[in-house]
Amino acid sequence: MSAPVYGLLLSGGASQRMQRDKAQLDYAGEPQLLRAWRALSAVTEKAFVSVRETQRDDPLRAQLPQLVDSYDAIGPVAGILSAQDAHPDAAWLVIACDLPRLDEATLRTLLARRDPAKEATAFTSRFDDLPEPLCAIWEPSSHTRLRQRFDAGSYCPRKALIQGDVLLLPAPGEALDNVNTPEEFVRMQYQLERQS
């Protein structure tokens, strides 16, 4: 029997290039964190927002179930490892909070194609054909590789996918295009508001 799939919305980043909290960016009248949460929680048995200790009382994040990073600020792998430590028997559908085009349909496609016998199921990037670690299902078996890499000082979840036994799916169009700078935010906000 395969592990249940829980959802993890990564929101603990420092947003240095954006110069403001990406989770609070507004698209079509709604903060990005809540847009992403709605899609994730619709497709998983349980879902959590990954936060740093200093973010747990943030009003936006405080209204949702949280998992606080138990690792130093080492990027997304801190959230993934913390979630795996908290619920070691669950698979984790992990998404970043800076993917404003990501929707429920894309997540359902990922879940439908899931291979629990692999360490992970992930889409490839439409830009370089490499695995996208921040919209992927991380199986319980991936914990060993992630932890070994962490202990060795390597914190890149993409490299863990490249090295692992992973099912890679074709890129889902523009669904995984992220937003990292104020200029990208303005462009994405304009595009999404035109569509709504």
N, C-alpha and C positions, 0 to 999 in steps of 0.2 A: 504494500500500500504506500502511495506517495505521500510526502509530507504536506500538511496544509500550507496554503500560501497566505502570508501576511503582507501588508503593504508598509513601506517605509518611504516617507517623503523627506528627503534631505533638505534641511533649511538652515544648517549651521554654518554656512560659508560666511566669510568676512566681506564679500562683495567689494573688494578693493578697487577693481577696474570700474565698477558701476558707480562707486562713491556714495551709494545708499543701499539699503537693504532690498535685495531683489525680491524677497518674499512679499514685500509691501507694494511693489509696483502695480499700478492699476491698469487693467485692460478691460475695456467696455464696462466700466463701473464696478469692477470687482478686483480685490487684491489677488495677485498671482498665486499666493499660498492657498487661498480658498478655491480657486479654479482647479489647481492641481489636486487638492484634497478631495474635491467632489468626484473627480474621475477615478482616483485611486480607491477611495472608500467604496465606490459603487461596484468594484470588481474583486475585492478581497474580503476574506472572512473577518479580519481585524486589520486596522491600520493605525499607524503612529506617525507623528512628526518628529524627526530627529533634530535635536537642539543641543547647543552648548549650554553649560551650566548658567552662563550669564544671560541666556535668552529665555529661560523657562518662565519668567514673569512678564515677558513681552505680551501685551494685550491680544495681539493677533494670534500668537502661538498658544497662549494660555487657554484658549477656548477649545483646543483639540487635544486628544490623547498624545502624550509625549514619551519619547525615550531620550534620556539625557546621555550625551557622549561620555563614556567612561575611559576614553583614551584622550591623550593630549591632542591639540588642534593639528591634526596631520592630514586634513582634507576629508574627502568623502569616505575613505576606508574606516575612519573613526566611527562614523555612524553605522556602517555596515557591520563592523565587528561588534559594536555595542549591542546592536539588535540581535545578532547571532548569539551573543553571550546571554542575553535576556531570555530568548526563546530558541534554544539550540535545536529543537525538533521541527522548527518551521522553515519553510523556504521563504525567501523574501523577494517580493516584487519591489525593487528599489527604483525610485525616480528622483530626479533633481527638481528643485522648485523653479528653475529658470528656463522651462520648456513651455512657453505659452501656447504653442500649437498642439501640444500633446493632448489627446482626447481619449475618451473611454473606449472607442472603437479600436484604437491602436493598442491599448492595453489588453483588450479582449483577444486580439489577434496573437499577441505575445503569449497569453495564457493558453490559448487553444493549441499553440505549437510547442508548448513546454515539453521538455524531455527530462523527467525526474532522474533518469539514470546518468545524466551529465552533471558537471559541477555547476553549470549555468546555461541559461538560454538567453540570447541577446540578439538585438538587431545590429547590423553593420552600419557604419557611418556612410552617408551619401557622399561625403567629401573624400574619404580615404580608404573605404572598405574595411577599416579596422573595427573591432567590437566596440559597441557603446555600453559602457559599464553602468551608466546612470539612467538607463531604462532597460533593466534586465532582471531576470529571475535568478537569484543566487540560492542554490540548493544547500542543504545542511553540509554536504560533502565539500563545499567550497571553503568552509571555515579553516580547514587545516592549511590549505595553500595561502589564504589571506593572512593567517596568523604567523606562518613561517616567514612570509615576506615582511610582515610588520616587525617581527623580532630581528630580522636582518637589516632593518632600516629602509625598506622599500615600500612606499605607500601608494603606488599607482595601481588602482583597481583595473585599469585597461590592460596593463602588463600581466596581471594575474589571469585575466581572460585569455590573453594571447598564449600564455603558457599552459592553460588548463584544458581540460576535456570539455569543450563547450559546443553547444548547438548554435550556429550563427544563422540568422534569418536576414533576408534582403531588407535594405533600408526602407522605412515606411514613408517615403516622400519627404516632405518638409516637417513632419511631426516632431522630429528631434532637434530642430534648429534652436539653439539657445541664444540668450541675450546677455551680453557681458558688459556693454558700454552704454553710456547715455545716448549715443547716436543710434545704436542698434535698438534701444528701447523706443525711441521716438519713431523709428521706421516700423517696428513691429506693432506698436500701439495704433499707428495710422492704418496699417494693413488689416488688423483685426477689427477695428471699428468700422472700416468699410464693409467688412463681411457680415457684421451683425445687423 
